Amino acid sequence: MPETAQDITATQERLQALSTALASGTAEQTRRLLNNLHPAEIAHLLESMPPRPRALLWELVDNAHRGEVLVQVNDEVRAGLIRDMETGELVAATEGLDTDDLADLLQDLPGAVIHEVLRSLDLQNRHRLESVLSYPEDTAGGLMNVDTVTVRADVTLDVVLRYLRLRGDLPELTDNLMVVDRFDKFLGVLPLTRLLTSDPDATVAEVMERDVEAIPADLSAIEVAKIFEDHDLVSAAVVDEQGHLLGRITIDDVVDVIRDEAEHSLMSLAGLDEEDDIFAPIVTSTRRRAIWLGVNLFTAFLASWVIGLFETTLQKVVALAVLMPIVASMGGIAGTQTATIMIRGLALGQVGHSNLRWLLSKEVAVSILNGILWSLVVAIIAMAWFQNLHLGVIIAAALIINLLFAALAGFGIPLVLHRLGIDPAIASGVLLTTVTDVMGFLVFLGLGRLFLVQG
């Protein structure tokens, strides 16, 4: 999620302090500065440093913090840190991690280390870990923590309170106790507020909330985040197909999903991955970016080929070459606006068969109205600039037509990509630019040749 200006300033100050301490060679001072921070802050600082200082800083992180830090850093930085660690260090780093965090980390560890980690777990924790690992990481089952507190509906609140005192502690972010039957089927929740404020002689069944829907284990992480947002949840139960309680999801995991999705949307606009290390080696970064630059080059050649078809026209009417970028640029912006709305709607589940026709009609109407408005403005400027009435009419007509095609492309491309299982945020931009550039040049230059050259 986006950081505030205060957060950014604090991070920059910490980076400066650590960089100064590293440069001065005072390892002990650097170690103190570093290990006084929260693991998430340490992870952020590691991501904000080039490889060499990052490696030096990582050596100064206490073993007690390393597991939490590895969970917090992005995939590529984590892979680099893990690569330089010994098996014993990795096994030690996993000690004390929550089951959901351990499951996330385990998938990036070498096979030999995974074997050692599993051997170090007791039977109960091994079964818990296997339960989480049996689900994809981008589902509710992959997000859940199996460390839950369950109670039966037929016991009194006094019994529950004595049980909690005997237990001694509660898992983090526990706002509800899970109510299950003797077969572990989920029945509802007992809010801690009701437990503490209700008559101790009342039974759990009398004060529990039954109208709480559990989250299916195979539900996507994005849908889970939407449920938490819509219902203002702190935690939620996760169940299997038969309704058996498997674990719970807490708001901290959902915040991570929301942040990752926001970063994914931003980076996808450039064809990049949100897990990429911004301090990755030059060759690695070059290779990644070269792919999309190559795709863009192909589309640029396609647009240039269209322009080449009208070479004679451009030689005769130079004004067309001067005004040509306006048509393509306006179409690109209009198409991007429509595509952004569609991509967001698809991501939030707001776009479906029931409203597609209405959305299409709306976007077409908006494009026509904007086309008429801005075509008049551009036509007046073009006529005043080149003293040519026909040129003004031609660019006005081309703008209206291209904005219409831009709206259709911005509406249709994300929809088609979504149905093909391709992330619309990644591929829509290049395809949309191609359509608006090619159509803009084709229509504008075609009308120019028809009415200015041949006419």
Secondary structure, 3 states (H helix, E strand, C coil): CCCCHHHHHHHHHHHHHHHHHHHHCCHHHHHHHHHCCCHHHHHHHHHCCCHHHHHHHHHCCCHHHHHHHHHHCCHHHHHHHHHCCCHHHHHHHHCCCCHHHHHHHHCCCCHHHHHHHHHHCCHHHHHHHHHHHCCCCCEHHHHCECCCCEEECCCEHHHHHHHHHHHCCCCCCCCEEEEECCCCEEEEEEEHHHHHHCCCCCEHHHHCECCCCCEECCCEHHHHHHHHHHHCCCEEEEECCCCEEEEEEEHHHHHHHHHHHHHHHHHHCCCCCCCCCCCCCHHHHHHHHHHHHHHHHHHHHHHHHHHHCCHHHHHHCHHHHHHHHHHHHHHHHHHHHHHHHHHHHHHCCCCCCCCHHHHHHHHHHHHHHHHHHHHHHHHHHHHHHHCCHHHHHHHHHHHHHHHHHHHHHHHHHHHHHHHCCCCHHHHHHHHHHHHHHHHHHHHHHHHHHHHHHCC
